[in-house]
Amino acid sequence: MSIVKIRADGNSLVVTIPAEEVRKLRLSAGDHVQIEANEISGELTITPMQIKPRARYDYREIAREVIAEKRELLERLAAYDRGEEP
Protein backbone atom coordinates (compact mmCIF):
# COMPACT_ATOMS: atom_id res chain seq x y z
CA MET A 1 0.00 0.00 0.00
CA SER A 2 1.22 3.46 -0.86
CA ILE A 3 0.08 6.90 0.20
CA VAL A 4 0.15 9.47 -2.60
CA LYS A 5 -1.02 13.05 -2.93
CA ILE A 6 -3.74 14.18 -5.34
CA ARG A 7 -2.62 17.07 -7.55
CA ALA A 8 -4.37 19.33 -10.02
CA ASP A 9 -3.62 19.19 -13.75
CA GLY A 10 -5.80 21.62 -15.69
CA ASN A 11 -9.44 20.88 -14.86
CA SER A 12 -8.66 17.36 -13.63
CA LEU A 13 -7.20 15.79 -10.53
CA VAL A 14 -4.32 13.35 -10.91
CA VAL A 15 -3.18 10.46 -8.73
CA THR A 16 0.33 9.18 -9.37
CA ILE A 17 0.70 5.41 -9.19
CA PRO A 18 4.04 4.53 -7.58
CA ALA A 19 6.52 2.53 -9.68
CA GLU A 20 6.34 -0.48 -7.34
CA GLU A 21 2.55 -0.72 -7.82
CA VAL A 22 2.94 -0.24 -11.58
CA ARG A 23 5.37 -3.16 -11.72
CA LYS A 24 3.09 -5.39 -9.62
CA LEU A 25 0.16 -4.83 -11.97
CA ARG A 26 2.29 -4.67 -15.13
CA LEU A 27 0.83 -1.28 -16.07
CA SER A 28 2.28 1.16 -18.54
CA ALA A 29 1.44 4.61 -19.87
CA GLY A 30 -1.58 4.47 -22.15
CA ASP A 31 -3.20 1.47 -20.42
CA HIS A 32 -6.90 1.72 -19.59
CA VAL A 33 -8.23 1.51 -16.03
CA GLN A 34 -11.70 1.55 -14.53
CA ILE A 35 -12.21 3.93 -11.61
CA GLU A 36 -14.96 3.19 -9.14
CA ALA A 37 -15.88 5.38 -6.18
CA ASN A 38 -17.76 4.02 -3.19
CA GLU A 39 -19.50 6.98 -1.55
CA ILE A 40 -20.41 5.00 1.57
CA SER A 41 -16.93 3.72 2.41
CA GLY A 42 -15.04 6.60 0.76
CA GLU A 43 -12.91 4.13 -1.20
CA LEU A 44 -11.63 4.68 -4.69
CA THR A 45 -10.85 1.50 -6.63
CA ILE A 46 -8.69 1.49 -9.77
CA THR A 47 -8.88 -1.71 -11.83
CA PRO A 48 -6.79 -2.42 -14.96
CA MET A 49 -8.98 -3.04 -18.04
CA GLN A 50 -8.32 -4.70 -21.37
CA ILE A 51 -9.99 -2.71 -24.14
CA LYS A 52 -10.41 -4.46 -27.48
CA PRO A 53 -9.83 -2.06 -30.36
CA ARG A 54 -12.69 -1.59 -32.76
CA ALA A 55 -12.48 -3.59 -35.94
CA ARG A 56 -10.92 -1.62 -38.72
CA TYR A 57 -12.51 -2.19 -42.08
CA ASP A 58 -10.82 -1.84 -45.41
CA TYR A 59 -13.54 0.21 -47.06
CA ARG A 60 -11.88 -0.03 -50.47
CA GLU A 61 -12.06 -3.81 -50.33
CA ILE A 62 -15.70 -3.70 -49.21
CA ALA A 63 -16.51 -1.29 -52.06
CA ARG A 64 -14.83 -3.65 -54.56
CA GLU A 65 -16.94 -6.54 -53.30
CA VAL A 66 -20.18 -4.56 -53.54
CA ILE A 67 -19.31 -3.35 -57.05
CA ALA A 68 -18.49 -6.92 -58.11
CA GLU A 69 -21.81 -8.19 -56.70
CA LYS A 70 -23.83 -5.38 -58.29
CA ARG A 71 -21.84 -5.02 -61.53
CA GLU A 72 -24.78 -5.77 -63.86
CA LEU A 73 -27.11 -3.32 -62.10
CA LEU A 74 -24.45 -0.60 -62.08
CA GLU A 75 -23.78 -1.07 -65.82
CA ARG A 76 -27.54 -0.83 -66.56
CA LEU A 77 -27.79 2.38 -64.50
CA ALA A 78 -24.80 3.86 -66.31
CA ALA A 79 -26.38 3.02 -69.68
CA TYR A 80 -29.63 4.66 -68.57
CA ASP A 81 -27.73 7.79 -67.52
CA ARG A 82 -26.14 7.92 -71.00
CA GLY A 83 -29.62 7.66 -72.54
CA GLU A 84 -29.04 4.21 -73.98
CA GLU A 85 -31.87 1.70 -74.30
CA PRO A 86 -31.73 -1.25 -71.88
Sequence and secondary structure as in RCSB ss.txt:
>XXXX:A:sequence
MSIVKIRADGNSLVVTIPAEEVRKLRLSAGDHVQIEANEISGELTITPMQIKPRARYDYREIAREVIAEKRELLE
RLAAYDRGEEP
>XXXX:A:secstr
     EEEETTEEEE   HHHHHHHT  TT EEEEEEETTTTEEEEEEE         HHHHHHHHHHHTHHHHH
HHHHHHTT   
